[in-house]
Amino acid sequence: MGLKIAFITDAWHPQINGVVTTIENTCRTLQNQGADVLLITPDQFTTIPCPSYPSIKLSIFCYSKVKQLLDAFAPDHIHIATEGPLGLATRKYCLQYRLAFTTSFHTLFAEYINLRTGVPVAWGYRFLHWFHKPASQIMIATAQVELNLVSSGFDKNKFVRWSRGVDVNRFRPRDKNFISYRRPISMYVGRVAIEKNLEAFLGLHVSGTKIVVGDGPQLQKLKKQFPGVVFTGFQTGELLAKTMAAADVFVFPSRTDTFGIVMLDALACGVPVAAYPVQGPIDVLINNQTGCMREDLKAAFYGALALNSDDCRQQALDYSWQNCSAQFLNNLVPVLSITR
């Protein structure tokens, strides 16, 4: 029997995003290496759609089942990936039974809630402080995220690094002729949601064709607002890899992502990235080599268009799910149960 790891996440299918991708690939890699991983996800519970974002499923009345699953599994390590209902239930369980656990910080929760509901950002951070405070360690992806969280009052000593990976065998340079639209082709892949700041990309006056790959609550609105843009809907697997590799520039307009794993996918395809010089891109891209970061996104687009595809691919090769999973494993703490 391998090491027993309980991994709890509110972010799960049908969501397609960097958090789900990271969790899936980390857990799969750990299982392939012999770990016994218990994934506790919303599809095991009664759920309701998240207001304003129905593809996010919120688990309800979940504590008793979480307790039952954890009691039966008796994990050596417990990791809480998200601050949603399942994360809250597991946090309660760990505190009740005096078990050590780790958490991770994936999204700018306070800022997203503010964008969607108007709840003050300060209130969101008050909740985040409360949620993460009992954790033995808090896993974050980048130095910039750490700086931002420390500046908001988090304890610097609790932060440990959990980076991200990319499947460089799937995401690789391919035939540009897979897409026949007028070039240059600028592309965004990800959630079509307010926090992704897509209007900043779609409103650019640049040559060629803009393509948006993904779905989300803003899709219908943006389709009407930008009729000249090609919206493909969600894509996965080989189709997604071929589509991304056919782009000339990947545009990442978000100002709120903590990493932006899709940028690694683009780089692995040999596609340079245009982005703002903010948290996420700053930590991922080599400015003026694998990406162009400017406050003027149009200038960033044309700067990225001139970059070398081979440099992009080379940088992506430094990221792997094996390294990512090894970091995660090293960050875990024993549950150190005092009473059970």
Phi, psi and omega in degrees: 000130181279179175304134185262114184241121173266125184238116186247127181215136171273343178271115183200174179304143016275008176298140172237105182203177183295328180294311180297317179300316180296314182296313181301311184289324177296311182295320179296318179296317179297319178295320178296335180268005173105359179286149175261105187253124171260113176265123175252114189226164183301334183290356176264003188227166168290132184230161171233152178292142176291129177305132180076354179210075190295340178287346173272121182261125180259123180287141179235154180048051192256349188300314185297322180287322175302314179300315180299315181295317182288322176300314183292325184279326182049066187290154170280331182220146177232127177236128178254113187274334189223161185263022181273195184303318179291322175297318179295319180296319180290321176302315178300316180300313183296319179291321180297320183257012176054053179253136175286147179208163175245158174231172173223155181244109186254325187227157177281075186307311185296318180292320180295316179298321178298316179298322186273327189236344184086000177299130183305140179302323181299322178295319179299318180289330175299318177295316181298318176302312180299316184295312188274345187304319181284350183293144177290322177215149178243119182272128178228159189273329190218164178294325181294321176299317180299314180301316182294319181288321177298321180293340178264007171108002178287154179282113183303328186290345181272348186278134173228155187269132171228099186282198183230170182225178178209143176276095185284350174280324177279310180270105184209162177301135181221186183294119178294337182286001176300332175244133187250015179289164180298135182260158004285149178263119174255137190223142170239138175232127178151194179293138175264084188217159188302324183289348181273353172059039186295330180302330180296326177280309187293336179274359180292140174264087179232160182285163175088211186236136174261133179234134175244121178251113181149180181216168180159180188294341180266000190302306184296320179299314183289328175301317180288323184287329184231074184294342180276356181269143177271118176252119185264344191080185180296142169225151178219172171060219184297321180300315179297315182298317179294321180295312181297320182293340180277352180284159175262326177219136173262124182255126182240091188274357184295141173251003189235000180286144177275344177214291184093063186301333182295337175295324177295321177300316180296313180300319179298331177278359182081020183254120180289160188244137171254131185203170172279154178279071184229172175314135185105276177304319180302323183277338186260317190269151168263109188299135180067013175232307177247350176202165177235117182249118180218151171291334172270103186293331176295316177296323178296320179300308183291329175294317180295325181300334182270358186277164186271127181298322182295324178297322179297311180300317183298320180294320182297330181296342179283346181257133176215154177289336176294313178295318179300314182291325177296319176300313181302313182298318181292337182276344184292153177238146176298148182295336176047054183295129175270320175211148185229000000 
